[in-house]
């Protein structure tokens, strides 16, 4: 099957959080077209039944493939944890999740740090991961670290109020500080040196999180590594766009006006139009 190099990249998330991946996509690959699908009719995913999340992911993935996408970036840790393998099997285009690229990044950094100083746990300091309850329950990060770096100690914490705060446009202030203190105190006490923001909504809270943990803790946004992984794959396949005609579509399964208002808070540019598509 011949693939058009100027075909769009599909990006999907439960809501506006996946726009962190989209921001990186726009920076790293400005010549690319994209279709962003925010499943706001079902946000948040974190407390939903795993089987329901899998069905939603498959439904969205097939829709994006039918729209002519040449690649799909799952801009959602919960969907990646539960449905990445299913989507890869169900679709005929590359599917990239947000977990493996950032784990690879952490493993590379851990080896570098171990060479410079004697750290805990066989030369590797503990890594913290904050995520939705569904992602924590899936054990996806634990399995990936066990595969990539068996001796790495990781500590996971579910942060159920973070997504609703971000979706409401609340990214700092007393409510955020209270939640950050409650969720991250156990990780701070564990002496983590690296924190993975294991939900694409969480980078919008990176400033209060960094303030609480201090500058000695490295905070990693999986969006950056995910987009770079996608760029490498497209380049190897000769499918990087030439920018002749860039098309950018925003789609919401819920109220389009609400999505548009929320998205404008987190992008560097306004969104002129949002389509509503109920799958």
N, C-alpha and C positions, 0 to 999 in steps of 0.2 A: 504494500500500500504506500503510495506516494503522499508525503506529508508536506503541506505548505509551510515554509519557514516563517511566514508572516501570520500564521494562524495564532489565535490568542492562547495565553496561559490561563488555565482555570485555577482560581484560588477560592477556598471556602472555609467558613468558620460558623460557629453558632450565632455570632453577632458581629459587633464592631471590633472585637479584639483582634481578629485576623488582619486588621488593617496595619498592624505592626509588621506583618510579613509583606503586605502590599507596599508599605513605605519603603522597605528595603528593596523590593523588586523594582520600584520606580527609580531608585538611586542607582542600583547595580546594572539594570537593563532598561534604560529609558526608551530604547527603540521597540520594546515589546508591547504588543497589545495584550489586554487581559480581560477576563470576566470574573468579577468578584461576586460570590454568592454568600450573603449573610442569612443564616437560618434563624432569623429573629422570632419566628413563630414558635420556636422550641427552645429559645435560650432561657436559662443556662442548661448546658448538657450535663454538668457535673453530678447532679443528683438523679439523673434519669437512669432507667434500666439499661444495662449494657446492650441487650438485644435490640432495644429501640434505637439506640445510638448507631448501631451497625446498620440497621435498615435505613435510617436517615442518611448516613454517609453514602451508602450504595445508591440511593435514590438521587442524591445530589451529584455524585460522581458520574452516573450515567447521563444525567441531564447535561452536564458540562461537556462530556464527550460528544453528545449529539449536537451541541452547539459548535462543534468543530475545534475544540481545544487540542493542542498538541502535547500538553503536559498538564498535570494537576499537582498543585502544592496544597497539602492539607494543612491549613493555617490554624490548626486546633490540636492540642496535645491529647485531649480526650478521644477525638476521632482517630488520631494517629495510633494511640494505644490500643484501641479496640477494633479498628477497621482497616488499618493500612494494608495488611496482608490480603484481606478480602477484596479490597479495591484493586490491588495489583493483579489479582487473579481474574477479576470480573471485567477489567478494562483493557483495551488494546494500546493504551498510551502510558508513558512513564508516570508513576505516582510517587511523590516524595513527601515524607512526613517530617515532623519537626523534632523527633526524638533522636534518631541515630546521628544526624549531623552534629548536634550539640554534644552528645556523648563522646564522639570522636574528638571534638575540640577539647573537652575536659581531659581525656586520656592523654592527649598530646601535651597539654599544659602540665599535667601531673608528672610526666616523665621529665620535663624540663625543670620543674621545681625540685624534684628529687635529686637531680644532678647538682643543684646549687646549695641545698641545705638538708640537714637531717630532719625529716618531718615524721609525723605520727604514722602508725600503721604501715610498716614496711616501706617507709619513704614517701607515703602519700597521705596528705591531710584529708580529713573527712569532707565530703561534698554534701551540700544541702540541696534539696529539690522541693519547691513549693508548687502545688498543683491542685486541680479539682479533686473531689473525693473519688470520682470515677477513675481518674488517671492513677491515683494512689492505689485504689483497690485492684487495678488491672495488673500491677507489678511490672509494667512495661519497662520502666526505668531500671528496676532491679535486674530484670533479665538482660537488658542491653548492656549494663555495666558488667554483669557476670560474664557475658560473652566477650566483651572488649578488654576488660581489666578486672579479672577475678578477685584481686586483692584490695580493690577499692571499696572503702566504707562509704555508704551513702545513707542519708537520713531524709525521709520524706515527710512532709507535713501538708495536710489538706487545708485550703483557705477558702471556705465556702462563701464568705461575704465579699471577696474581692471582685468577682465577676459582676454581681449586681451593682456594686459601687461604680465600677468603670462604665457599665452600660448606662448608668444614670448621670455620667459625666462628672462624678466626684472622684478626683484623683489626688487630693491633698486635704489637709485640715484635720480636725479632731477625730472625726469618725474613722478616717483612714489611719491616723496615728494609733488609735486604740486597737484597731484590727491588726496592724503591723506588729505592735507590741505583743499581743496575745499569741499570734501565730509564730513569730520569729524568735521569741525569747528562748524556746527550747533549742533551736538551731544555734543561736549565739552561745548558749551554754555548752554545746557540743564542740565548740571551737572550729566551726567550719571556716575554710579559707575561700571556698567557691560556692556560689549560690546559682542554681539554674532556675530561671523563671519558667516553670513548667506549664504555663498556660499563656496563650498569646495575648490575653487581656492584661497580664501582669506588668509588662514593660511600661504601661501607662502609670504604674505606681513605683517606678524605679527610683525616683528621687527620695520619697519618704523611706523606702526600703534601704537605700544606701545610707541615708542619715542615721538610721537606727543601727545598722550593722557596722558602720564605720568604713573608712577608705581602705582598710587592710583586706576587706573581703571583695573578691572579684565577682561581679554580677554578670551573668551571661544571658543574653537574649537569643534564644534559638532561631529567631527570624533571620538573623544575619547569616548563620551557617547554612540554614535551609535554602535560602536564595542562592548562595554561592554554589551549593551542591547542584541546584537546578541549572545554573549557568554553565557549569562544567559539563553536565550531561548533554545539554543542548549544543554546546560547542563541539563535543566529540561526535555528535550525530549530524553536524553541519546544519543545525536548525535555528541558529540565532537569527533573529529578524533583522532586516535591513532598514527598517524604519520608514519605508515608503508610505505606508498608510497605517497609522497607529489608532486603534479602536479601543476604547476603555468603557466597559459597561459595569454598572453596579446593580445588583439584583438582591431583593429582600423577599423572604417568604412571609414576612409580617408587614406591618404598616410602613409604606415607603417613605412617608414624610418623617416619621420618627427615626427611621434609619438615616435619612439624609441629615437631620439635625445632629444626631449623635456622631456620624462619620465626620462631619465638618469640624468637630472639636479635636479630632485626632489626625487629620491629614493636613498637609502644608498648602492645600488648595481647596476651594469649594467644589462640591459635586452638583452639577447642573441638573441631573436627572437620575432617579432611581426607579427601576422597574419592580413591580410586585409579581412574583411568580409563586403560585401555590402548587407544590408537587404532591 
